């Protein structure tokens, strides 16, 4: 009987982790923020290698890009970017340094307009892979 309980708890936990919506993370200089919209995935043609998310908190929008272990552990040089797209332009854009696993945009005062987060992974000057979250108004 105990095995069923442990399996049920494990299934519930995995379902919560794979829902695609983060409950709260911490943006630099802000503290806890809440994900808005769905997670987007950067794909190099062989499957996803990084996640892109949009958050709100502290009266601002934030973009976040995270590189997965499956790509990072290969040891390649790369950098990632994160930015909020609003009104046709990029705001709060941040470019990480070589092999940074995660990058947060700066917070943008764009909660009153439609926005989406954009993240890129550049593994050499000729190859940039980009993903956009869904637009949130």
MOURUR-V109058 format. One record per residue. N is the residue number from 1. SS is DSSP state (helix for helix, strand for strand, loop for the rest). OMEGA is omega in whole degrees, -180 to 180 (none if undefined). Layout:
<<N;SS;OMEGA> <N;SS;OMEGA>>
This chain:
<<1;loop;179> <2;helix;179> <3;helix;179> <4;helix;180> <5;helix;179> <6;helix;179> <7;helix;179> <8;helix;178> <9;helix;179> <10;helix;179> <11;helix;179> <12;helix;180> <13;helix;180> <14;helix;178> <15;helix;179> <16;helix;-179> <17;helix;-176> <18;loop;-176> <19;loop;179> <20;loop;179> <21;loop;177> <22;loop;-179> <23;loop;176> <24;loop;173> <25;strand;-177> <26;strand;176> <27;strand;-179> <28;loop;179> <29;loop;-177> <30;loop;-174> <31;strand;-176> <32;strand;175> <33;strand;-177> <34;strand;179> <35;strand;173> <36;strand;-178> <37;strand;-178> <38;strand;175> <39;strand;173> <40;strand;-176> <41;strand;175> <42;strand;-176> <43;strand;178> <44;loop;-178> <45;loop;179> <46;loop;-178> <47;loop;-176> <48;strand;179> <49;strand;-179> <50;strand;179> <51;strand;176> <52;strand;-178> <53;strand;172> <54;strand;-179> <55;strand;169> <56;strand;179> <57;strand;-179> <58;loop;179> <59;loop;-176> <60;strand;169> <61;strand;-180> <62;strand;171> <63;strand;-177> <64;strand;176> <65;strand;-178> <66;strand;179> <67;strand;-178> <68;loop;177> <69;helix;-176> <70;helix;177> <71;helix;-176> <72;helix;-176> <73;loop;176> <74;loop;176> <75;loop;180> <76;loop;170> <77;loop;177> <78;loop;167> <79;strand;179> <80;strand;178> <81;strand;174> <82;strand;178> <83;strand;175> <84;strand;176> <85;strand;-180> <86;strand;178> <87;loop;177> <88;loop;-179> <89;strand;179> <90;strand;179> <91;strand;176> <92;strand;-175> <93;strand;177> <94;strand;175> <95;strand;178> <96;loop;176> <97;loop;-177> <98;loop;175> <99;loop;170> <100;loop;-178> <101;loop;-178> <102;strand;178> <103;strand;173> <104;strand;170> <105;loop;167> <106;loop;178> <107;loop;-180> <108;strand;180> <109;loop;-173> <110;loop;-178> <111;loop;-177> <112;loop;180> <113;loop;178> <114;loop;-177> <115;strand;166> <116;strand;177> <117;strand;177> <118;strand;177> <119;strand;179> <120;strand;172> <121;strand;180> <122;strand;-178> <123;strand;166> <124;strand;-174> <125;loop;-178> <126;loop;-173> <127;strand;174> <128;strand;180> <129;strand;-172> <130;strand;173> <131;strand;178> <132;strand;172> <133;loop;175> <134;loop;-179> <135;loop;179> <136;strand;180> <137;loop;none>>
